[in-house]
Amino acid sequence: MIPLVDVKAQYAPLIPELKECFAEVLESGRFIFGPEVEAFEHESATYLDVPHAIGVANGTDALVLSLEAMGIGSGDEVICPSFTFYATSEAIARAGATPVFADIDPVSLNLDPADVAARITTRTKAIMPVHLFGRPAPLAELASLGLPLIEDAAQAFGAAGVASTGVCSTFSFFPTKNLFALGDGGLVACRDDEVAERVRMLRFHGSRDKQTFELVGTNSRLDAIHAAALRVFLPRLAGWNEGRRLGAARYAELGLGDVVEIPVDEPGHVYHMYVVRTQDRARISAALKEAGIASASYYVTPLHLQPAMRYLGYGPGSLPETERAAAENLALPLWGCIGADVQEQVVATVLASAGVAAA
Ligand SMILES: Cc1ncc(COP(=O)(O)O)c(C=O)c1O
């Protein structure tokens, strides 16, 4: 079976190094906060070129804590895409604010700045672009609308420009992400000293000193064991992202674009997922399954049509580009060290399903 993402193939050569790091954590007896977490926060802040990076328990908490630290809550609106993972709008609702869905650009699949502009009201407090599938969202155009940005960068660690503009930018280290932990983990990258201080407090019950509780926060921490693994992976990330870019280029060279719409490349896209578009999705995915090749369709019911978001009043047809992308997208296997042989099989199967012989 060819998987959609082979995370183990990426980390297998690093297992001896990982074991050494885990042994050090065991010897230290520090599992919560401590030197590994601090070192990873420092190293990731340097990598992302931000003044603050704060480890949290997962990417969903990273979003909620960012919103809360920025003082966004009841009565406020935050504009976000509907073609994304549910956590994006869920976090806005959890913070007590109202998600406002904007449509996407059909080529980039990221927020369409013109549609965002049309949805700004006096209640809009922030825009939350998602760097979807590893492609940088149009940050400069969105920032020119004059509202603070919170970048949902869960799928885009290492992509160009990510975390350059948002007051907060959030990351998930779920094990399929470009930079991953060995379980759940997350990070808030922050460009504002006061907001960063509040995120730090909120992740530990609203306290600075573990004695006085100034805010109603939560318990949301990145564990030392995950920080230790992340410190092993971070120096490899650029190589893995380059491997993903090479894999994407190879799919194009192999002629995949003859039968499906392949993603338009741009510098700095880190291909968290390799997502093509086709109106023949059912047939192609069935042919792949038959050949033992995994594929997946994302956000088939986009967020504005999800049961929990019905109270917002959107219906079918409210976001046409989002709904088209939901109906047509198909993710094909890609990871940081995918081999040409694997990709040749994938392309031959897709071409054969359309009656075209592989080159
Ligand atoms: C775009 C997006 N936002 C938020 C999240 C939430 O991250 P986590 O699963 O770590 O809570 C994810 C990942 O699953 C995601 O893809």
The ligand as a Gaussian input file, in Angstrom:
#p B3LYP/6-31G(d) Opt

LIG

0 1
 C       -5.492000      24.494000       9.034000
 C       -5.463000      23.840000      10.388000
 N       -5.758000      24.566000      11.479000
 C       -5.717000      24.041000      12.702000
 C       -5.381000      22.725000      12.916000
 C       -5.441000      22.169000      14.290000
 O       -4.268000      21.612000      14.738000
 P       -4.268000      20.458000      15.862000
 O       -4.795000      19.219000      15.237000
 O       -2.834000      20.346000      16.259000
 O       -5.124000      20.941000      16.990000
 C       -5.042000      21.931000      11.806000
 C       -4.570000      20.545000      11.938000
 O       -5.064000      19.582000      12.148000
 C       -5.107000      22.491000      10.512000
 O       -4.822000      21.771000       9.424000

